[in-house]
Amino acid sequence: MPDPNLVIDEKKKTVTITLPLIHRESKSGKSYVIASTDGNIPFDGVMHKGKTVTCGVNCYIKKTK
């Protein structure tokens, strides 16, 4: 599985996060996780104002009844 990727474009004032697409049930069982960093992770080499950027993202869909 490819590692998450984060790019800051100061000129465009954007942050782009690329995560692998997955499909697994959430721990609570209420939804399906489709992308996640699995917690907050520091992105080594990605700096903003001289400090390493840390990011945590979860993308999910709710289960239908």
C-alpha positions, 0 to 999 in steps of 0.5 A: 500500500502506498504511503500517504502524501501531503503537498503544500503549495504556498503559491496556490494556498492549497494543501493536497493530501493523497491517501490510498483507497481502502474499504474496511469496516470501522472499529464501531461497525457503524461505517466503512472507512475508505481512506485514513491516515490511521491517526495523526502522522508527521509528514517528514520533509513537509514544512510550514513556517519552519515546522514539520506538518502533522495531519490526521484524516478519516474518510468514511461512508455510513452503513445503510440499514 
